[in-house]
Amino acid sequence: MLFFKRLFAWWDGATLGTLWTISRGGKFVGRDETGNRYFEEAEGKGTGAGKTRRRWVIYKGYADASRVPSDWHGWMHHTFDTPPSETPLPRHAWEKDHQPNMTGTIHAYRPKGSLASARERQRTTADYESWTPEG
């Protein structure tokens, strides 16, 4: 059963193709606080216009790019050369902990008056009045 999950379920972990590619030419770089694992192309010339090494993330659980913290996002996109596991970014007192994007889930923000919300918004004196033809 795990074989078929790895073969077809790209949204929940890594597929067989990704695991094969990483096992042949990737090296483990680090893990973030949520359990996502990060890899980089081991030795080689790299690919693409800038000849940069490829970098991968294998998500723990559901694959959602918003679950990658900002420091690892910077490393994945070659903004930082050294991964956060070696040189962590300094944290400021005003920074909040990373939160994944909740849009489209039951935990999404639904303000008062939203069609998806059960709450009804309070009426105001400046409410919109729809146009009606005179006839």
Secondary structure, DSSP 8 states (H G I E B T S, - for coil): -HHHHHHH-TTBS--HHHHHHHHHHEEEEEE-TT--EEEEE-SS--BTTTTB--EEEE-SSB--GGGS-HHHHHHHTTS-SS-TTTS-----TT--------TTSTTS---TT-TT-SS-----TT---------
